[in-house]
Amino acid sequence: MTTQTQQAIQAGQILVVAANAGHARFFAREKKFSPLRELETRLHPESRMHGRELDRDAPGQVFQSGNPSEDSMGEASDSKRREAEKFAREIAAELKKARSRGSLERVVLVAEPSFLGLLRSKLDEPTRAKVVLEIPKNLATEPARVVQAAIDAAF
C-alpha cells in the first residue's frame, strides 16, 4: 500500500484485501456491513507470465527422463510459485507496515485458496492477529459489490 492508502485508512476501519497471485485490491470499510471503498490496486505481472518466460535468463535445461515436458513443467510451476510467494511477501510487508504505523486494526483477507495459504504464511504474528476473517475465494478481479457480498455472507 502506498503511504497515501495507509493514510486513507481511518481508525477503526476494516481493511479488506482481495488477492490472487497476480492481482491485489485494497478496500476500506467503516464497519461490518458498510460499503467497500476501493483504495488501491496492485498488480504483479510476473505471476501471470508463463514459466518459460520467467526462466528466460536461466541456464539451459538438462532432461533426465525420456519425456522433456515432465522436467520443464516442474520448473515452470516452481517459477510461478516463487513469484506468487514474492507477491504474498510484498502484501504481507505492506500490512505489517500499516500495522506498525497504527493504521491497521482489523483485516479481512479474500484470496484464491492456495494464495491465501501463502499470504497467511508470510504474515508476522502481530499482523496475523489483526485478521478477523478469511475467505478462500478468488474475487480479486470481481466488482467491489461481489467482494462485499462474499464478506457480508461470511460475517
Steps between C-alpha positions, in 0.01 A plus 500: 500500500616847430537748784197677359298177527620440854394853596159441340430221747342670797505373855254221557451417134533151359761446229393248237759336275366309198789323330635225282855431381495785250251757626424663836234756583480689826168628634396684817176442682354715779338208684380146438222555246589840356600540133856433388712794388776398260836647596758344274568229243835331475605271216776241493539425129780248559247263657300504180793415275565152372775311678718499193482882489598523868796270445612662177836601653545166676769258384402235244294202609633149523232235467556176686183321407377396160218752525634859492162650595522346847812694593401825333155494663651457844734794445220717364286421802791579733551837330134591526492393865810711576331802343178438696703473822679824413168680451358354823813621681452851353136515613592369846773764530251774412255374760777485761601857416140619538468315831829650624375850419183433695268528199407132496253372756302232314566315175285282278686280252315384189733294285526208263540200736862409427603867501317552829719228651815669366388840626411363842844337526675831421317705765683563825314399816387851610360571152338156478324580829327792324334267247134468596378305196646291218304410189662242269358632170665659200314831484797727429368610163131498585302822554507643853134404553588131447785520751269681743225238460747217573621675815146580617396137450800381705443739791 
